């Protein structure tokens, strides 16, 4: 009779605890504590539900990673509430000084920036604040008062980019960079827009995807190289108000309006966009952060939800071997 060693060339290991699932793919072992054989598996990318926000809201901001993130601002009603995520649950922490929604934000869970937005009344605001892991502090105002702008989601409180937005009478192309002290105007976007459906990257390499601009919902994507914007490959589905994560060579956009709410997710490889697995819940005006392979999206509409979903590409798991 054939044996596992004879087929595979090695015997089954006996372990007292399962290894990390991301390192166990394709491996078989015997868990002596559980008294069961286990195997590591790898499957296609997917979204999975996680712990909900304590306060459901839309048009909020987010910063960080899938296992260490913050979510802040939002509506209705206008709020400055901030929550911290540990990979499974959200905890309320210190509020923003300026309540707002339609905020531009990014950074990490311990060093983030929130800029501009809308507070009714009086309306669009220019206030920017930085987060140090425990409190928010007001810093220099943006030059162009606006709401629903895009931002370098992986930027830092000393190197951060904001672009586009709604600056009445309509969409703007204005781009500004923060250096830790003040905002400086830089080269404008090629296409005016607000509510981009995915804005991410750094202050020197960022993407602005979709949005609302003349004449309506856009599929147009532009890349920032530190000095100027260049149009690149369009999204497959034009949309606004979605969220995004990643870099200029590896990113994703998820959800949005086309004009109806959508759960469509598209992945960027630096050259083209590919449709991948949809969100479990179609939504717009949500916030996202992370990378193209490990990300999260939270909040949004309908009409103001607390739903959080986690993206893993691929999905690693440990399964018990059963014999029948």
MOFEN-V345850 format. One record per backbone hydrogen bond with DSSP energy under -1.0 kcal/mol. CO is the residue of the C=O (numbers start at 1). NH is the residue of the N-H. E is the energy in kcal/mol with one decimal. If there is no record, write none. Layout:
co | nh | e
CO | NH | E
CO | NH | E
This chain:
co | nh | e
3 | 7 | -2.0
4 | 8 | -3.3
5 | 9 | -2.1
13 | 30 | -3.1
15 | 32 | -2.7
20 | 23 | -1.4
24 | 27 | -2.6
27 | 40 | -2.2
29 | 38 | -3.3
30 | 15 | -2.8
31 | 35 | -2.0
31 | 36 | -1.5
36 | 31 | -3.1
37 | 321 | -2.6
38 | 29 | -2.4
39 | 319 | -2.7
40 | 26 | -2.7
41 | 317 | -1.9
43 | 315 | -2.2
46 | 312 | -1.9
48 | 310 | -3.1
57 | 300 | -3.0
58 | 75 | -1.6
59 | 102 | -1.9
61 | 72 | -2.2
63 | 70 | -2.4
68 | 65 | -2.4
69 | 85 | -3.4
70 | 63 | -2.0
71 | 83 | -2.7
72 | 61 | -2.9
74 | 79 | -1.7
75 | 58 | -2.8
79 | 100 | -1.8
80 | 96 | -3.1
81 | 73 | -1.2
82 | 93 | -2.7
83 | 71 | -2.4
84 | 91 | -2.4
85 | 69 | -1.6
89 | 86 | -1.7
91 | 84 | -3.1
100 | 74 | -2.3
101 | 118 | -2.6
102 | 148 | -2.2
104 | 115 | -3.3
106 | 113 | -2.4
107 | 64 | -1.7
111 | 108 | -2.1
112 | 131 | -2.6
113 | 106 | -1.6
114 | 129 | -2.8
115 | 104 | -2.3
117 | 125 | -2.1
118 | 101 | -1.9
119 | 123 | -2.4
123 | 119 | -2.2
126 | 142 | -2.4
127 | 116 | -1.2
128 | 139 | -2.7
129 | 114 | -2.7
130 | 137 | -2.3
131 | 112 | -1.2
135 | 132 | -1.8
137 | 130 | -2.5
146 | 117 | -2.6
147 | 166 | -3.4
148 | 195 | -2.8
150 | 163 | -2.3
151 | 153 | -1.5
152 | 155 | -3.1
153 | 107 | -2.7
156 | 159 | -1.3
159 | 156 | -2.1
160 | 178 | -3.2
161 | 152 | -2.1
162 | 176 | -2.8
163 | 150 | -3.1
165 | 172 | -2.2
166 | 147 | -1.3
167 | 170 | -1.1
170 | 167 | -2.3
172 | 193 | -1.5
173 | 189 | -2.6
174 | 164 | -1.8
175 | 186 | -2.7
176 | 162 | -2.6
177 | 184 | -2.3
178 | 160 | -1.7
182 | 179 | -1.7
184 | 177 | -2.3
193 | 165 | -3.0
194 | 212 | -3.2
195 | 241 | -2.5
196 | 198 | -1.1
198 | 209 | -2.6
200 | 207 | -2.7
201 | 154 | -2.5
205 | 202 | -2.5
206 | 224 | -3.0
207 | 200 | -1.5
208 | 222 | -2.2
209 | 197 | -2.2
211 | 218 | -2.8
212 | 194 | -1.8
216 | 213 | -2.0
218 | 239 | -1.8
219 | 235 | -2.6
220 | 210 | -2.0
221 | 232 | -2.4
222 | 208 | -2.3
223 | 230 | -1.8
224 | 206 | -1.1
228 | 225 | -1.8
230 | 223 | -2.8
239 | 211 | -2.9
240 | 257 | -2.4
241 | 285 | -2.7
243 | 254 | -2.9
245 | 252 | -2.4
250 | 247 | -2.1
251 | 268 | -3.6
252 | 245 | -2.0
253 | 266 | -2.4
254 | 243 | -2.3
256 | 262 | -2.2
257 | 240 | -1.7
260 | 258 | -2.0
262 | 283 | -1.8
263 | 279 | -2.9
264 | 255 | -1.8
265 | 276 | -2.5
266 | 253 | -2.1
267 | 274 | -2.1
268 | 251 | -1.4
272 | 269 | -1.6
274 | 267 | -2.9
283 | 256 | -3.6
284 | 301 | -2.3
285 | 59 | -2.5
287 | 298 | -2.6
289 | 296 | -2.2
290 | 246 | -1.1
293 | 313 | -2.0
294 | 291 | -2.5
295 | 311 | -2.8
296 | 289 | -1.8
297 | 309 | -2.5
298 | 287 | -2.3
300 | 305 | -2.9
301 | 284 | -1.3
305 | 57 | -1.8
306 | 53 | -2.6
307 | 299 | -1.3
308 | 50 | -2.4
309 | 297 | -2.0
310 | 48 | -2.0
311 | 295 | -1.6
312 | 46 | -1.8
315 | 43 | -2.4
317 | 41 | -3.1
319 | 39 | -2.4
